[in-house]
Amino acid sequence: MAAARVSLGRILPESSILFLCDMQEKFRPSIAYFPQIVSVAARMLKVARLLDVPVLLTEQYPQGLGPTVPELGAQGIRPIQNIIKEPVPDSGLLGLFQGQNPLLLNSRP
């Protein structure tokens, strides 16, 4: 069964941000389709860089969960340490997106 296509509408680089959340080594074995998720995220990251779209990368407890996976191609992007379990409105994390249209990509189920 093919996945349903979702239309995001028109994405404007000047009012967008790419949010890459916790795409780390220790999540690799426990997330279905992890290689495909990282591959799509890497392509999105390349496009974001071409269009000068800001990128926000988070890592959760990198000492235990490892760094962001290298195949993402996020070298040079300084990750924000995510101590929040879920990016929910009352967590403060979404405040970083004020005035932006985040394209959310979360590697965790």
N, C-alpha and C positions, 0 to 999 in steps of 0.2 A: 504494500500500500504506500503510495507516494505521499509525502508530507504536503500539507496544504500550503499554498503560497500566501504570504501576508504582504500586503502593500503598506509601506511606511509613508507613502505620499512623497512629496518633494522634500528633499533634504538640502538645507542651505548651509554651506560650510561656515559662514560667518555667525550662525546661531546654533551650531552643533558642537557636540563633544563625543568622543569615543571613550566609553568606560569599559575597561577590561578588568574583571574582578577575579582575583585569586586563581590564576591559571598556573598552578604550581605542581612540582614533581610528585608529591605524595598523593595528589588527587588522581594521577594518571591511571592506576589500576582499578580505581573504584567508580570511575565515570564512564558510562557507555559512550562509545563513539568519540572518545577523547582526542584521538589523532585528527579526526575530521573537524571537530570543534576548533582545535588549534589551527588547523589549516585555513579554515574560513576566517578565524580571528586574525591570522597573519595577513591574509589578503585585505581585510578591512583596515588593518593598521597601515599597510602600504598605501592604500587609497587615502586614508586620513592624512598621512604625511604629504602626499602629492597635492592635496587640497588645502594644506595648512589647517586642518581641523585639530584642535587640541586633544590630547590623549591623557586620560587619567587611568593609571595602572595601580591596582592594590595588591598587596600580599598579606596573607593572614599568617601570623606566627612563622616567619621564614626560618627561624632557627630549628623548628621541628618539622615543618611541612616542606622545607626546601625553597629554592628560589623559583622565580617564574621560569617556565620551560624555555630553553634556548631557541627552539624552532619557531617560537612566536615572533622572533626578530625584534624584540623590545629593548635591545641593547641601547643604552643612551637615554632611556626613559627611567627617571628615578621613581621607584614605587612608593606609594603611600602605605604605611603599615596599617592594615585593617584589623582593628580589634573588635569590630562589630560583626556579629554573626550573620545578620541580614541587613541589606541596604533598604531599610524601611524609613518612612517619612520622619518618625520621631528619633531616629538615630543620629541625626546631624550630618550624615554623609551626603544626603541629597541636597543639603544646603550648598554644597560645592557646585551644583549644577544650576544655580539661580540664573535665569536669563538664557539658558541653553536648552537644547533639545537633545538629551542624552540617547545614544544608541546603546542600549544595555546588552552586554554580552557576559553572561555569567557561566563559568565552567561547572559550577556545582548544581546538582538537581534541586 
